[in-house]
Amino acid sequence: MRVAVAEDSGIFRQALVTLLTTVGIEVAVSASSGEELLTRVADDPPDVAIVDLHMPPTYTNEGVVAARRLLERHRGLGVLVLSAYNETPQAMELFRDQPRGVGYLLKDHVTDVENLRSALERVMRGEVVIDPDVVSRLVEARHREQELAKLSDRERQVLALMAEGHSNAGIGQRLHLSARTVEDHVRAIFGKLGISSSGGPPGPQHSNKRVLAVLAWLRAAETRWDSS
C-alpha cells in the first residue's frame, strides 16, 4: 500500500510517517498543505491519501476541499481525513454525492496502528469509514428526533455499527447476535425509518448502500445539529 500524508504539523506528520513505515506501509508523499499534496500526487497518485482537516491557509476545511479534489481527479484513490476534534458538520461534507473510498477519523484513534491500518485498507477497497465517536454523536443527536425514537435500543446499536461500515457478520460478533437476528434488526431499521434497502448496481457502490442510506438519513437533520 502506498500512502500520501498531508498535515501542517511537522511533528505529527513525522510521527504518522514513522508509524506507517514501521508496519510496512510505504509513504510516497509527505506534504504540509492540501495544495502541496494535490501537486505532488498529480502524476503518480498513491493508493490512499491521509489529509488533516485543518491546514493552511485558513485552517478551516482545507482537508475536505483537498479530499474532494483528490476523489474527482484520481478515480479509485482512497482518502482518509483526520481531525483533532469531533467536528460533525464539516466531516459530513465528505459523505455527500454518493461517496466511496472516503473516511473520517479522530486523531486520538490514529495512534492505534491496527485501527489506522484497518481504516486505510477499507477506504482503499472503496468502503466508507466513520470514526465511532462521530457516529455516536450523530446517533445521539438523532435520538431526539421522532424517527429514531421508533427504534429499540438494540436497533440503535445495530444502526451505529452499520454507519461505521460493519457487515452483518461484524455486527453479530460485536453484539453477540446470530446472523438471522441481525438481518431482522436491519430490516426493521430500514422499515421504521422509511429507507429502502434495495436497488443499486453490483460492485463497491452497491456494497456500501446500507452505509450510504444511513448517512443520507443522518444528513436529514444536518441543519439542526449542534455544532458546539
C-alpha positions, 0 to 999 in steps of 0.5 A, a space after each residue: 500500500 502506498 500512502 500520501 500524508 498531508 498535515 501542517 504539523 511537522 511533528 505529527 506528520 513525522 510521527 504518522 510517517 514513522 508509524 506507517 513505515 514501521 508496519 510496512 506501509 510505504 509513504 510516497 508523499 509527505 506534504 504540509 498543505 492540501 495544495 502541496 499534496 494535490 501537486 505532488 500526487 498529480 502524476 503518480 497518485 498513491 493508493 490512499 491519501 491521509 489529509 488533516 482537516 485543518 491546514 493552511 491557509 485558513 485552517 478551516 476545511 482545507 482537508 475536505 476541499 483537498 479530499 474532494 479534489 483528490 476523489 474527482 481527479 484520481 478515480 479509485 484513490 482512497 482518502 482518509 481525513 483526520 481531525 483533532 476534534 469531533 467536528 460533525 458538520 464539516 466531516 459530513 461534507 465528505 459523505 455527500 454525492 454518493 461517496 466511496 473510498 472516503 473516511 473520517 477519523 479522530 486523531 486520538 484513534 490514529 495512534 492505534 496502528 491496527 485501527 489506522 491500518 484497518 481504516 486505510 485498507 477499507 477506504 482503499 477497497 472503496 468502503 466508507 469509514 466513520 470514526 465511532 465517536 462521530 457516529 455516536 454523536 450523530 446517533 445521539 443527536 438523532 435520538 431526539 428526533 421522532 424517527 429514531 425514537 421508533 427504534 429499540 435500543 438494540 436497533 440503535 446499536 445495530 444502526 451505529 455499527 452499520 454507519 461505521 461500515 460493519 457487515 452483518 457478520 461484524 455486527 453479530 460478533 460485536 453484539 453477540 447476535 446470530 446472523 438471522 437476528 441481525 438481518 431482522 434488526 436491519 430490516 426493521 431499521 430500514 422499515 421504521 425509518 422509511 429507507 429502502 434497502 434495495 436497488 443499486 448496481 453490483 460492485 463497491 457502490 452497491 456494497 456500501 448502500 446500507 452505509 450510504 442510506 444511513 448517512 443520507 438519513 443522518 444528513 436529514 437533520 444536518 441543519 439542526 445539529 449542534 455544532 458546539 
